[in-house]
Amino acid sequence: MHREVLVGEPVNTLVRVTASGVLLPTSFVWRDHTRYVANIGRQWEEQVQGRRVHCSLIQAVDNNTFELHWDPANNQWTLQRAWLHDQVA
């Protein structure tokens, strides 16, 4: 069973850039743990405080799911939400 956690914390994120210039997260550090991306699911854009933010729903190798947002204006990645196994903090 997974539980949803609202996070809203900046995270250091490593990305791969595709030939067309799309940034795909490959790993990120959250609460002193490196989370490696196994799969990238839905991607979309949102307007946040007048800026366009790129959003990615990803599944980590530990089967937890995360929603990452990238604000290109500030080059800042944020972990917005997480769906965690009960034993993960």
Backbone as JSON Lines, residues from 0, in Angstrom:
{"i":0,"aa":"M","n":[0.84,-1.18,0.0],"ca":[0.0,0.0,0.0],"c":[0.89,1.24,0.0]}
{"i":1,"aa":"H","n":[0.48,2.24,-0.77],"ca":[1.21,3.5,-0.86],"c":[0.44,4.6,-0.14]}
{"i":2,"aa":"R","n":[1.16,5.55,0.38],"ca":[0.52,6.73,0.97],"c":[1.04,7.96,0.25]}
{"i":3,"aa":"E","n":[0.13,8.91,0.01],"ca":[0.5,10.14,-0.68],"c":[1.05,11.14,0.32]}
{"i":4,"aa":"V","n":[2.16,11.78,-0.04],"ca":[2.8,12.79,0.8],"c":[2.95,14.06,-0.04]}
{"i":5,"aa":"L","n":[2.44,15.18,0.45],"ca":[2.67,16.48,-0.2],"c":[4.01,16.99,0.29]}
{"i":6,"aa":"V","n":[4.91,17.3,-0.64],"ca":[6.29,17.61,-0.26],"c":[6.63,19.07,-0.49]}
{"i":7,"aa":"G","n":[6.72,19.5,-1.76],"ca":[7.04,20.89,-2.07],"c":[8.45,21.32,-1.69]}
{"i":8,"aa":"E","n":[9.43,20.4,-1.82],"ca":[10.81,20.69,-1.44],"c":[11.71,20.72,-2.67]}
{"i":9,"aa":"P","n":[12.68,21.66,-2.72],"ca":[13.66,21.64,-3.81],"c":[14.52,20.38,-3.72]}
{"i":10,"aa":"V","n":[14.9,19.83,-4.88],"ca":[15.75,18.64,-4.91],"c":[16.83,18.82,-5.97]}
{"i":11,"aa":"N","n":[18.0,18.27,-5.7],"ca":[19.07,18.22,-6.7],"c":[18.74,17.07,-7.64]}
{"i":12,"aa":"T","n":[18.72,17.36,-8.93],"ca":[18.26,16.39,-9.92],"c":[19.27,16.27,-11.05]}
{"i":13,"aa":"L","n":[19.59,15.04,-11.43],"ca":[20.39,14.78,-12.62],"c":[19.44,14.47,-13.75]}
{"i":14,"aa":"V","n":[19.77,14.98,-14.94],"ca":[18.88,14.8,-16.09],"c":[19.66,14.32,-17.3]}
{"i":15,"aa":"R","n":[18.92,13.74,-18.23],"ca":[19.43,13.4,-19.55],"c":[18.71,14.32,-20.51]}
{"i":16,"aa":"V","n":[19.43,14.87,-21.46],"ca":[18.83,15.76,-22.46],"c":[18.7,14.98,-23.76]}
{"i":17,"aa":"T","n":[17.48,14.9,-24.29],"ca":[17.25,14.19,-25.55],"c":[17.74,15.03,-26.72]}
{"i":18,"aa":"A","n":[17.81,14.43,-27.89],"ca":[18.24,15.14,-29.1],"c":[17.33,16.33,-29.41]}
{"i":19,"aa":"S","n":[16.06,16.24,-29.0],"ca":[15.13,17.35,-29.24],"c":[15.14,18.38,-28.11]}
{"i":20,"aa":"G","n":[16.02,18.2,-27.11],"ca":[16.15,19.18,-26.04],"c":[15.27,18.96,-24.83]}
{"i":21,"aa":"V","n":[14.58,17.84,-24.77],"ca":[13.72,17.53,-23.62],"c":[14.58,17.03,-22.47]}
{"i":22,"aa":"L","n":[14.34,17.56,-21.26],"ca":[15.06,17.12,-20.07],"c":[14.3,15.96,-19.42]}
{"i":23,"aa":"L","n":[15.0,14.85,-19.2],"ca":[14.42,13.69,-18.55],"c":[15.19,13.4,-17.28]}
{"i":24,"aa":"P","n":[14.54,13.46,-16.12],"ca":[15.25,13.18,-14.87],"c":[15.72,11.73,-14.83]}
{"i":25,"aa":"T","n":[16.96,11.54,-14.34],"ca":[17.51,10.2,-14.18],"c":[17.68,9.82,-12.71]}
{"i":26,"aa":"S","n":[17.87,10.82,-11.85],"ca":[17.94,10.6,-10.41],"c":[17.78,11.94,-9.69]}
{"i":27,"aa":"F","n":[17.44,11.86,-8.41],"ca":[17.36,13.07,-7.6],"c":[17.64,12.7,-6.14]}
{"i":28,"aa":"V","n":[18.06,13.69,-5.37],"ca":[18.37,13.48,-3.96],"c":[17.27,14.12,-3.14]}
{"i":29,"aa":"W","n":[16.63,13.31,-2.29],"ca":[15.57,13.79,-1.41],"c":[15.8,13.2,-0.02]}
{"i":30,"aa":"R","n":[15.91,14.08,0.95],"ca":[16.12,13.68,2.35],"c":[17.29,12.71,2.49]}
{"i":31,"aa":"D","n":[18.41,13.12,1.89],"ca":[19.68,12.4,1.98],"c":[19.67,11.02,1.32]}
{"i":32,"aa":"H","n":[18.7,10.74,0.46],"ca":[18.66,9.48,-0.28],"c":[18.61,9.79,-1.78]}
{"i":33,"aa":"T","n":[19.46,9.13,-2.53],"ca":[19.4,9.26,-3.98],"c":[18.31,8.33,-4.5]}
{"i":34,"aa":"R","n":[17.4,8.89,-5.26],"ca":[16.29,8.13,-5.86],"c":[16.59,8.0,-7.35]}
{"i":35,"aa":"Y","n":[16.73,6.78,-7.83],"ca":[17.03,6.53,-9.24],"c":[15.73,6.28,-10.0]}
{"i":36,"aa":"V","n":[15.61,6.92,-11.15],"ca":[14.39,6.83,-11.95],"c":[14.4,5.53,-12.76]}
{"i":37,"aa":"A","n":[13.33,4.75,-12.6],"ca":[13.16,3.52,-13.39],"c":[12.31,3.8,-14.62]}
{"i":38,"aa":"N","n":[11.23,4.58,-14.46],"ca":[10.31,4.88,-15.55],"c":[9.8,6.3,-15.44]}
{"i":39,"aa":"I","n":[9.63,6.93,-16.58],"ca":[9.01,8.25,-16.63],"c":[7.63,8.06,-17.23]}
{"i":40,"aa":"G","n":[6.63,8.5,-16.49],"ca":[5.25,8.38,-16.96],"c":[4.78,9.66,-17.62]}
{"i":41,"aa":"R","n":[3.64,10.1,-17.21],"ca":[3.01,11.28,-17.8],"c":[3.87,12.51,-17.58]}
{"i":42,"aa":"Q","n":[3.94,13.38,-18.61],"ca":[4.62,14.66,-18.51],"c":[3.65,15.73,-19.0]}
{"i":43,"aa":"W","n":[3.67,16.9,-18.34],"ca":[2.76,17.99,-18.67],"c":[3.37,19.3,-18.23]}
{"i":44,"aa":"E","n":[2.71,20.39,-18.58],"ca":[3.15,21.72,-18.16],"c":[2.03,22.39,-17.38]}
{"i":45,"aa":"E","n":[2.42,23.2,-16.41],"ca":[1.49,23.98,-15.6],"c":[1.96,25.42,-15.53]}
{"i":46,"aa":"Q","n":[1.05,26.34,-15.29],"ca":[1.39,27.73,-15.0],"c":[1.42,27.89,-13.49]}
{"i":47,"aa":"V","n":[2.54,28.32,-12.96],"ca":[2.7,28.54,-11.52],"c":[3.24,29.95,-11.33]}
{"i":48,"aa":"Q","n":[2.47,30.8,-10.7],"ca":[2.85,32.19,-10.46],"c":[3.33,32.86,-11.74]}
{"i":49,"aa":"G","n":[2.6,32.62,-12.83],"ca":[2.92,33.26,-14.11],"c":[4.06,32.65,-14.89]}
{"i":50,"aa":"R","n":[4.63,31.55,-14.39],"ca":[5.73,30.89,-15.08],"c":[5.3,29.5,-15.53]}
{"i":51,"aa":"R","n":[5.84,29.05,-16.64],"ca":[5.57,27.7,-17.13],"c":[6.5,26.73,-16.43]}
{"i":52,"aa":"V","n":[5.93,25.7,-15.81],"ca":[6.68,24.68,-15.09],"c":[6.45,23.34,-15.77]}
{"i":53,"aa":"H","n":[7.52,22.6,-16.0],"ca":[7.46,21.28,-16.61],"c":[7.34,20.22,-15.51]}
{"i":54,"aa":"C","n":[6.38,19.33,-15.63],"ca":[6.09,18.34,-14.6],"c":[6.29,16.93,-15.14]}
{"i":55,"aa":"S","n":[6.8,16.05,-14.29],"ca":[7.02,14.64,-14.66],"c":[6.58,13.75,-13.52]}
{"i":56,"aa":"L","n":[5.84,12.72,-13.88],"ca":[5.47,11.69,-12.92],"c":[6.43,10.53,-13.16]}
{"i":57,"aa":"I","n":[7.2,10.18,-12.14],"ca":[8.22,9.15,-12.33],"c":[8.06,8.04,-11.3]}
{"i":58,"aa":"Q","n":[8.55,6.88,-11.67],"ca":[8.62,5.76,-10.74],"c":[10.08,5.47,-10.49]}
{"i":59,"aa":"A","n":[10.45,5.39,-9.22],"ca":[11.84,5.1,-8.86],"c":[12.06,3.59,-8.86]}
{"i":60,"aa":"V","n":[13.33,3.19,-8.82],"ca":[13.66,1.77,-8.82],"c":[13.11,1.05,-7.59]}
{"i":61,"aa":"D","n":[12.81,1.79,-6.51],"ca":[12.24,1.18,-5.3],"c":[10.71,1.09,-5.37]}
{"i":62,"aa":"N","n":[10.13,1.37,-6.55],"ca":[8.68,1.32,-6.81],"c":[7.88,2.42,-6.13]}
{"i":63,"aa":"N","n":[8.54,3.43,-5.59],"ca":[7.84,4.61,-5.12],"c":[7.61,5.53,-6.31]}
{"i":64,"aa":"T","n":[6.56,6.33,-6.26],"ca":[6.22,7.23,-7.35],"c":[6.38,8.67,-6.88]}
{"i":65,"aa":"F","n":[6.9,9.53,-7.77],"ca":[7.18,10.92,-7.42],"c":[6.72,11.85,-8.52]}
{"i":66,"aa":"E","n":[6.3,13.05,-8.12],"ca":[5.96,14.1,-9.07],"c":[7.01,15.2,-8.96]}
{"i":67,"aa":"L","n":[7.83,15.34,-10.02],"ca":[8.89,16.34,-10.06],"c":[8.45,17.5,-10.95]}
{"i":68,"aa":"H","n":[8.78,18.72,-10.51],"ca":[8.52,19.92,-11.31],"c":[9.85,20.61,-11.58]}
{"i":69,"aa":"W","n":[10.01,21.08,-12.82],"ca":[11.19,21.85,-13.19],"c":[10.74,23.23,-13.64]}
{"i":70,"aa":"D","n":[11.29,24.26,-12.99],"ca":[11.03,25.65,-13.35],"c":[12.24,26.14,-14.15]}
{"i":71,"aa":"P","n":[12.12,26.22,-15.49],"ca":[13.28,26.62,-16.29],"c":[13.72,28.05,-16.04]}
{"i":72,"aa":"A","n":[12.82,28.93,-15.61],"ca":[13.2,30.32,-15.35],"c":[14.23,30.4,-14.22]}
{"i":73,"aa":"N","n":[14.11,29.51,-13.24],"ca":[15.04,29.49,-12.1],"c":[15.97,28.29,-12.13]}
{"i":74,"aa":"N","n":[15.8,27.42,-13.15],"ca":[16.53,26.15,-13.23],"c":[16.46,25.42,-11.9]}
{"i":75,"aa":"Q","n":[15.24,25.3,-11.37],"ca":[15.03,24.66,-10.06],"c":[14.08,23.48,-10.2]}
{"i":76,"aa":"W","n":[14.49,22.34,-9.65],"ca":[13.64,21.16,-9.57],"c":[13.02,21.1,-8.19]}
{"i":77,"aa":"T","n":[11.75,20.72,-8.15],"ca":[11.02,20.59,-6.89],"c":[10.3,19.26,-6.86]}
{"i":78,"aa":"L","n":[10.38,18.59,-5.73],"ca":[9.57,17.39,-5.53],"c":[8.24,17.86,-4.95]}
{"i":79,"aa":"Q","n":[7.17,17.74,-5.73],"ca":[5.86,18.21,-5.3],"c":[5.13,17.19,-4.45]}
{"i":80,"aa":"R","n":[5.06,15.96,-4.94],"ca":[4.33,14.91,-4.22],"c":[5.07,13.59,-4.34]}
{"i":81,"aa":"A","n":[4.79,12.72,-3.4],"ca":[5.36,11.37,-3.43],"c":[4.29,10.37,-3.0]}
{"i":82,"aa":"W","n":[4.32,9.21,-3.63],"ca":[3.47,8.1,-3.22],"c":[4.42,7.02,-2.73]}
{"i":83,"aa":"L","n":[4.46,6.82,-1.41],"ca":[5.49,6.01,-0.78],"c":[4.93,4.73,-0.19]}
{"i":84,"aa":"H","n":[5.76,3.68,-0.23],"ca":[5.44,2.46,0.53],"c":[5.38,2.83,2.0]}
{"i":85,"aa":"D","n":[4.6,2.14,2.76],"ca":[4.44,2.46,4.18],"c":[5.75,2.46,4.95]}
{"i":86,"aa":"Q","n":[6.71,1.6,4.58],"ca":[7.96,1.51,5.32],"c":[8.96,2.6,4.96]}
{"i":87,"aa":"V","n":[8.69,3.43,3.92],"ca":[9.62,4.47,3.49],"c":[9.26,5.78,4.14]}
{"i":88,"aa":"A","n":[10.27,6.49,4.64],"ca":[10.02,7.8,5.26],"c":[10.41,8.92,4.35]}
